[in-house]
């Protein structure tokens, strides 16, 4: 008895409609990226584990898909090895977790061939050994845009403008949240635990998911004292305009906390935020942009501005995220190369567009016109007409064999083909072609040589 075919949990097949809709998202995003001067690159699905490990924090490392070495990976393996040593011995490669670390590796490896600042975008799948759930997959596509080799806040502004333009074109209302990791570092410093900035940011990053009490409990579990937590807590609930938040934080980081400590790093982060928001205002960005001091983003390599984008009219997690990283290339031998980027979560964006019914109806069909098959001679007559239309960019099908017209109409209906042609012996004799708009019922005859009229009827 044959086994029913299946695919791994957390992965999906994409049929013709889904693929057309995904390409609509990719093409929209690519078009915006290119208007800002970004060029496309690609990197391999697999990287050396040495490239990936240690870049995403302990939680990220656990989600890496490891690939067994080719051949007999377990040959000559010491049976007494613990699981960590065994994994290292039999797995030298892994599937990429994101596109940013491979990008940093790419920059270092190809630095002599690149012009800096280097502006690139990359649209490829990534893999994470996460627990599958709504809006979270083990294989999903990221659309990354990064600029590396410049510390200018104009780069951060461009990312906000790109988000603004992309979602305007897609017809989705979003909000952009921005923070700065230097501010979070300063927070760790003034509460007396500068060595626990990662623990604090990882905990804060879960605020939307688990709530304030759980975040406080996690920080306590990481060794923060009640006094330290009391410094962090009010920051997470600050409200009001950006200027008021920056003023409150500037006071706090400049000796205004119970500890009286001053954080130069935190104050530098506030300066950067102030500059960025002034640029956003000058650019006339229409999308709501908010300074959110609870935004942490858990990835360890962020050092400056951090971004998160959420849909306003559809309940789902963040659909974009990113930030500034000052020395990601340093771990690959090229120190001091600052970059900033943002990743568009294509799969979540797809879910939002589908949930809000924002996909153009025309995407549901890959074919504009179907010629009915009325017999061998009639088919020979329409073949050159179909070719002329295809040469003018129209998607055309000819039904492959003579059959009942109902069957051919049903095919057009199931594929959402908008136009149908019954061109038989009479039309062939008179040198005409019959076209019908299946949505409106309008039917019209054209000379087979009247391409202009035919194309106009088809909406081309």
Residue, then its C-alpha position, 0 to 999 in steps of 0.5 A: x500500500x502506497x504512503x500518502x505524500x506529505x510535506x514537513x510541518x511548517x512548510x507549504x506548497x504554492x499553487x498558481x494563484x499563490x505564486x502569482x500573488x507572491x510575485x505581485x508582492x516581490x515585484x512591488x517590493x523590488x520596484x521600490x528597492x530599485x528606486x532607492x538605488x539598491x541592487x539584487x544579490x543572492x547567497x547559497x541556501x546553506x552556509x558553514x555553521x561557523x558562519x551562522x553560530x553565535x550571531x543570533x543569541x542562544x535562542x537563535x542558535x537552537x533554531x538553526x537547521x543543521x545539515x549532516x555531512x555528506x557520505x557516512x557522517x557517523x563513520x569513526x565517531x566516538x560513541x562517548x561524545x556528548x550531543x553538542x560535540x557529536x553535532x559539531x562532528x557530523x554537521x559542518x553546514x546549516x540552512x541560513x537563519x536569515x539573510x543579514x549574516x550571509x550578507x555580512x559574509x558576502x561583503x567581507x568575501x567580495x569587498x574588493x569587488x564592491x563599491x561602498x556604501x554598498x546597497x543591496x536587496x535580497x529575496x530568498x527563503x530562510x529556515x528556522x526550526x521553530x514550532x509552526x503556528x499561525x503566521x510562523x513557518x519553518x521555511x519562509x521568504x525574506x525580502x531584505x534591503x541593507x546599506x553597509x559602509x555608512x553611518x549616516x541617519x539618511x540610511x535609516x530614513x530611506x528604510x522608513x520611506x521604503x516601508x511607507x512606499x511599499x505598503x502604500x502601493x500594496x494598499x495596507x495601513x501600517x505603523x512603524x515603531x522605532x527604538x535604539x539599542x544604545x538607549x537599551x544599553x544605557x538603561x542596563x547601565x543606569x540600573x546597575x547591570x550593564x553586563x545583562x543588556x542582552x537578558x534585558x532586551x530579550x525579556x523586553x522584546x516579549x512585552x507584546x506577547x507575554x505582558x509586563x508581569x511576565x517580562x519583570x519575572x523573566x528579568x528577575x530570573x536573570x538576576x536583576x534586583x527589584x531596584x533595577x527592575x523598578x528603573x526599567x518598568x516605567x520606561x516600558x509604559x512611557x507615552x506621548x509624543x516622541x519629543x516628550x519621550x526623548x525628554x523623559x529618557x534624557x533626564x533618566x539617562x543623565x542622572x535622573x534615576x534612583x541610582x543617579x548614574x549617567x549613561x553616555x551610550x544611552x544619551x548618544x542613542x537619544x541623539x540618534x533618535x532625535x535626528x532620525x525623527x527630524x529627518x522623517x518629519x522633513x521627508x513628509x512620511x505619511x505612515x505613522x511612525x512611533x518611538x517605542x521604548x519597549x521595542x528591543x528586537x532580540x538579535x544580538x548584532x543590532x547596535x543602533x536604530x531598530x525598526x518594527x512594522x505592524x499592520x493596523x487592520x489585521x491581527x498578526x505579528x510584525x511584518x517587517x523588522x530590522x536595525x543598525x549593526x555597527x560591526x557585523x562584518x568584524x567577526x568575518x575579518x572586516x571591522x568597523x563596517x557599519x550597516x543598517x537594513x530591514x527585512x520584509x516578511x513576505x509570508x506574513x504580508x501575503x496573509x495580511x493582503x489575503x485577509x484584507x482582500x487586497x490582491x488585485x483580481x487579475x492575479x487569479x488568472x495567468x491567461x487573458x484569452x481562451x480560444x475555443x477549439x472548433x476543429x482542426x482547420x479552425x484551430x489552424x486559423x486562430x494559431x497565427x492570431x494567438x501568436x500576434x497577440x502573444x507578441x503584443x504581451x497578451x496571455x493566450x491559450x488555445x483549447x487543445x482538442x475539439x470538445x463540448x463548448x460547456x467543458x471549454x467554458x467551465x475551464x475558462x470559469x475555473x481559471x478566471x479567464x476573462x475573455x473567450x473566443x468562439x471563432x469557427x468556420x464562418x469567422x475563418x471564411x470572413x477573416x474575422x475573430x469573435x471575442x466575448x467578455x465573460x464578466x460583462x457578456x459583451x461580444x464583438x467581432x473584429x477583423x483578424x488583422x485589427x490588432x489595435x481593436x482586439x487589444x483595446x477590447x482585451x484591455x491592453 
